[in-house]
Amino acid sequence: MSLPVIQAKGLFLIGDPHVADSSPGQRLPGYCEQIMGKLRACLDRAEETGMVPVILGDLFHWPRDNSNSLIVELIELFRKVRPWVLVGNHDKYQARLTTDVSMAVLVSAGVVRLMQTAGPQFELQTPEGSVLICATPDGSKLPSLFQRDDQSPEKVIWLAHHNIRFSEFLDRAQRIKELPGVDWLINGHIHRPQPTVTTGQTTWANPGNITRLTFSRRSKEREPAAAIWTWGCEDLARWVVPHLPFYDVFPNQDFPPEQEAQDRESLFMEGLERLAWRRTQEGTGLKEFLQINLNPELPESRLIWELYQEVVREQH
């Protein structure tokens, strides 16, 4: 099957917008208008600079029950541009992308180009050369390599929405390593920007998201930003998204104690809860979840894997 071919100067990468009608967490009222304004600013900037807009997953904060007015506003915003959208964990209900989620309405309306299966998505033709854009949505495995041939574009970029072991997240499952045949892996999902790492042929980047969701010192210190990839760049360029001061969107109060370990545990448990909604007798969904989310270098991971194998053996 032939892939779409798009001519542009590069990629305009929009991390995890988390669009919602109501304010999540401790965000003050006005969240919906603010995040829609950020999206609009990003798409305008992408058009001004001749870039392809790509949303790196979690377009939505809640997968369902978003208002008709919000869906209509997104349809009108996306209609002309038709951004590429990677499926994130927040875009799915019960760990699945079904016709009853809000994303399905945008797909049916023809206003987004959804990246919902792993592999090549489109070919980007830049003035300097051709680039194959591939992707792995939430819940699918990252590649260990990509086999090129004489007809392949000159560069390969892989987009992902995964738990990757960047410098501030060393407990995450996916180790950073060379992926032969892949020049860049650019990740969403992890909201906090991480230093770019090059190992062998592959450069791994995590630009962070455009939305401040957590009331914490780290959120206060960082500026919401999109990222830009262009041919020959050694790192992604940052474009700071227009945004309000921190205490205009969060309450002016003391920060709670940092609880990173508990936060990591809650994310893992949230994933297990989503998995339980789609559990199967043969345990296939659980196996995929554990393979993607367990860090094999942590001692508790071995115990969890052994428990999984014991349960599956008993079921058979």
Buried (B, 14 or more C-beta within 10 A) or exposed (E): EEBEEBEBBBBBBBBBBBBBBEBBEBBBEEBBEBBBBBBEBBBEBBEEBEBBBBBBBBBBBBBBEBEEEBBEBBBEBBEEBEBBBBBBBBBBBBBBBEEEBBBBBBBEBEBBBBBBEBEBBBBBBBEEEBBBBBBBBBBBEBBEEBEBEEEBBEBBBBBBBBBBBBEBBEBBBBEBEBBBBBBBBBBBBBBBBBEBBBEEBBBBBBBBBBBBBBBBEBBBEBEBBBBBBBBEBEEBBBBEBEBBEBEEBBEEEEEEEEEEEEEBEEBBEEBEEBBEEBEEEEBEBBBBBBEBBBBEEEEEBEEBBEEBEEEBEEEE
